[in-house]
Amino acid sequence: MRRYLIIGSGVAGISAIEAIRKIDQSGEIILVSDDVHGYYSRPGLAYYLTGELAEEHLFPFSKSDFKNLNLHFLHARVVQIKPTEHQVLLNTGKVVRYDRLLIAVGASAAKLRLPGSEHEGVVKLDSLEDARLILRLSRRARTAVVVGGGITALEIVEGLLARGVKTHFLLRGQTYWGNVLDGIESHIVLNKLQEEGVKIHFNTEIESILAKRGKVAGIQTKDGRRLACDLVAYAIGIRPRLDLAESSDLQTNRGILVDNHLRTNVPDIFAAGDVAEVYDPFTGQSVIDSLWGPARDQGNVAGTNMAGISVPYAKPIPFNVTRLAHLTTTIIGTVGKGADKDLVGIARGDSETWRQLPDAIAAQSNFDINRLRILVGQNTLLGAIVMGDQSLSKALHKLIIHQEEIKSIRNQLLQPDAPLANIIADHYIHTSEKYAHSNHQP
Ligand SMILES: Cc1cc2nc3c(=O)[nH]c(=O)nc-3n(C[C@H](O)[C@H](O)[C@H](O)COP(=O)(O)OP(=O)(O)OC[C@H]3O[C@@H](n4cnc5c(N)ncnc54)[C@H](O)[C@@H]3O)c2cc1C
């Protein structure tokens, strides 16, 4: 009987267990996680903060779902992997043997390294415990300062606003999420935040966090200003949790390096989810994502391979449907480039692929608060951002992930004031018909 050991109770770990159980009903599965809450929706934490989701709705599995998986859960932290012995060491001192091991430990928030960041009232948003802490503190807090970029910083801003906390959002430059959004998109988001009552501070950096009796009392900015607040939240990027891999001679780069079966360089050890760095055929580079869908798919592929059925992982073109300042926003393919002063690496709900835009021309249209930007390559669409009205999201997603030829519409798309929506909709209908005839749905 084979023993599978899964480290991490996130979506990658649980999907791997589901895949293993489909193939191997008798093998022993041990799940080790240091998160007392087990498996829950991390993207859902944003809606939990705003009060749109109750805590119990964060849990995708019922007790009976877990029972059906027939696993043994250990609430503990793995502190060492011993590949030669096929063993892991837990913080409890217990040693657990494995035949196949999956590292699905995710990523953690990059630390804010500033004088005063150890004070009570300095918070991040990685886990359900973090969200509970923000909610607890926001009951007493009157004013908060949020620093960072990407989706998580905005989610914290929106959560605090919804709880009636006056919120200051500090940006190091003039734009928000500058290596994914363009200037107009950033402007739309920041405008909406201002309308909602958020005070935006451009070109502003924190010098230190001030405290009274160990609790946050304010911040001092680099240009010498002081701002009183009771809470400082940061979302300046994430770091894959590499400590276990690095101490056991697994090959790492920004994430744990895996082959196209999600195997590490060490026999019988696999990695999946936010911690894994996988080959991206779209950009020809190895990348990390922090996206729920890819983490689930990687867990599924890793579990299948661990159970003995060989399947390659074909990394899809990443996309995310999210909400930026109450505007539904879909991001697909490559849309931006360069670095963002507010982030180290990528944020949650983000993909390195999005920033690897080769030379491409943007076709764009704005109507009221809706915005559509399409990145046009030589023969195909490379990426798109759809903000607000989502009627074209599905069409663009299909055209981009299937790398549909756009030769017949390329010139039209690049005309000034081109009716982008109509051109894309017509082209999509045309290509969908082709799929219908070939009996192969896109
Ligand atoms: C606030 C927030 C918003 C997000 N928004 C979006 C979004 O809009 N769209 C989107 O697609 N994605 C979003 N994400 C990202 C998405 O949730 C992640 O990509 C996904 O959860 C990654 O799954 P994972 O299984 O790889 O890791 P995780 O879900 O992070 O799970 C890792 C698990 O490993 C455990 N662990 C870590 N180290 C150890 C150890 N040494 N021993 C034992 N256990 C350990 C952790 O406690 C945790 O349970 C968001 C995430 C957050 C936090």
The ligand as an SDF file (V2000), in Angstrom:
LIG
                    3D

 53 58  0  0  0  0  0  0  0  0999 V2000
   -6.5860   37.6450    0.0250 C   0  0  0  0  0  0  0  0  0  0  0  0
   -6.3530   36.7770   -1.1750 C   0  0  0  0  0  0  0  0  0  0  0  0
   -6.9660   37.1090   -2.3650 C   0  0  0  0  0  0  0  0  0  0  0  0
   -6.7770   36.3220   -3.5030 C   0  0  0  0  0  0  0  0  0  0  0  0
   -7.4280   36.6530   -4.6450 N   0  0  0  0  0  0  0  0  0  0  0  0
   -7.3570   35.8330   -5.7150 C   0  0  0  0  0  0  0  0  0  0  0  0
   -8.1240   36.0840   -6.8920 C   0  0  0  0  0  0  0  0  0  0  0  0
   -8.8110   37.0930   -7.0150 O   0  0  0  0  0  0  0  0  0  0  0  0
   -8.0490   35.1870   -7.8970 N   0  0  0  0  0  0  0  0  0  0  0  0
   -7.2620   34.0830   -7.8460 C   0  0  0  0  0  0  0  0  0  0  0  0
   -7.2460   33.2930   -8.7870 O   0  0  0  0  0  0  0  0  0  0  0  0
   -6.4900   33.8480   -6.7410 N   0  0  0  0  0  0  0  0  0  0  0  0
   -6.5280   34.6840   -5.6870 C   0  0  0  0  0  0  0  0  0  0  0  0
   -5.7640   34.4350   -4.5810 N   0  0  0  0  0  0  0  0  0  0  0  0
   -4.7100   33.4160   -4.6560 C   0  0  0  0  0  0  0  0  0  0  0  0
   -5.1960   31.9890   -4.4410 C   0  0  0  0  0  0  0  0  0  0  0  0
   -5.9530   31.9280   -3.2940 O   0  0  0  0  0  0  0  0  0  0  0  0
   -3.9540   31.1200   -4.3660 C   0  0  0  0  0  0  0  0  0  0  0  0
   -3.3470   31.1080   -5.6480 O   0  0  0  0  0  0  0  0  0  0  0  0
   -4.2490   29.6780   -3.9640 C   0  0  0  0  0  0  0  0  0  0  0  0
   -4.9220   29.6680   -2.7230 O   0  0  0  0  0  0  0  0  0  0  0  0
   -2.9550   28.8950   -3.8590 C   0  0  0  0  0  0  0  0  0  0  0  0
   -3.2170   27.6280   -3.3660 O   0  0  0  0  0  0  0  0  0  0  0  0
   -2.0700   26.7140   -2.7510 P   0  0  0  0  0  0  0  0  0  0  0  0
   -2.7360   25.4360   -2.3920 O   0  0  0  0  0  0  0  0  0  0  0  0
   -0.9050   26.6800   -3.6480 O   0  0  0  0  0  0  0  0  0  0  0  0
   -1.5640   27.4700   -1.4530 O   0  0  0  0  0  0  0  0  0  0  0  0
   -2.3330   27.9700   -0.1640 P   0  0  0  0  0  0  0  0  0  0  0  0
   -3.7860   28.1290   -0.3920 O   0  0  0  0  0  0  0  0  0  0  0  0
   -1.5820   29.1570    0.3260 O   0  0  0  0  0  0  0  0  0  0  0  0
   -2.1400   26.7600    0.8640 O   0  0  0  0  0  0  0  0  0  0  0  0
   -0.9040   26.4370    1.4120 C   0  0  0  0  0  0  0  0  0  0  0  0
   -1.1290   25.6800    2.6930 C   0  0  0  0  0  0  0  0  0  0  0  0
    0.1060   25.1520    3.2010 O   0  0  0  0  0  0  0  0  0  0  0  0
    0.1620   25.3310    4.6000 C   0  0  0  0  0  0  0  0  0  0  0  0
    1.5770   25.3150    4.9870 N   0  0  0  0  0  0  0  0  0  0  0  0
    2.5480   26.2090    4.6370 C   0  0  0  0  0  0  0  0  0  0  0  0
    3.7500   25.8010    5.1250 N   0  0  0  0  0  0  0  0  0  0  0  0
    3.5370   24.6410    5.7960 C   0  0  0  0  0  0  0  0  0  0  0  0
    4.3790   23.7480    6.5090 C   0  0  0  0  0  0  0  0  0  0  0  0
    5.7040   23.9490    6.6110 N   0  0  0  0  0  0  0  0  0  0  0  0
    3.8160   22.6660    7.0840 N   0  0  0  0  0  0  0  0  0  0  0  0
    2.4890   22.4370    6.9680 C   0  0  0  0  0  0  0  0  0  0  0  0
    1.6410   23.2380    6.3030 N   0  0  0  0  0  0  0  0  0  0  0  0
    2.1560   24.3230    5.7050 C   0  0  0  0  0  0  0  0  0  0  0  0
   -0.5360   26.6700    4.7960 C   0  0  0  0  0  0  0  0  0  0  0  0
   -0.9770   26.8320    6.1080 O   0  0  0  0  0  0  0  0  0  0  0  0
   -1.6940   26.5320    3.8210 C   0  0  0  0  0  0  0  0  0  0  0  0
   -2.7510   25.8340    4.3910 O   0  0  0  0  0  0  0  0  0  0  0  0
   -5.9330   35.1940   -3.4240 C   0  0  0  0  0  0  0  0  0  0  0  0
   -5.3320   34.8530   -2.2100 C   0  0  0  0  0  0  0  0  0  0  0  0
   -5.5280   35.6430   -1.0990 C   0  0  0  0  0  0  0  0  0  0  0  0
   -4.8680   35.2610    0.2110 C   0  0  0  0  0  0  0  0  0  0  0  0
  1  2  1  0
  2  3  1  0
  2 52  2  0
  3  4  2  0
  4  5  1  0
  4 50  1  0
  5  6  2  0
  6  7  1  0
  6 13  1  0
  7  8  2  0
  7  9  1  0
  9 10  1  0
 10 11  2  0
 10 12  1  0
 12 13  2  0
 13 14  1  0
 14 15  1  0
 14 50  1  0
 15 16  1  0
 16 17  1  0
 16 18  1  0
 18 19  1  0
 18 20  1  0
 20 21  1  0
 20 22  1  0
 22 23  1  0
 23 24  1  0
 24 25  2  0
 24 26  1  0
 24 27  1  0
 27 28  1  0
 28 29  2  0
 28 30  1  0
 28 31  1  0
 31 32  1  0
 32 33  1  0
 33 34  1  0
 33 48  1  0
 34 35  1  0
 35 36  1  0
 35 46  1  0
 36 37  1  0
 36 45  1  0
 37 38  2  0
 38 39  1  0
 39 40  1  0
 39 45  2  0
 40 41  1  0
 40 42  2  0
 42 43  1  0
 43 44  2  0
 44 45  1  0
 46 47  1  0
 46 48  1  0
 48 49  1  0
 50 51  2  0
 51 52  1  0
 52 53  1  0
M  END
$$$$
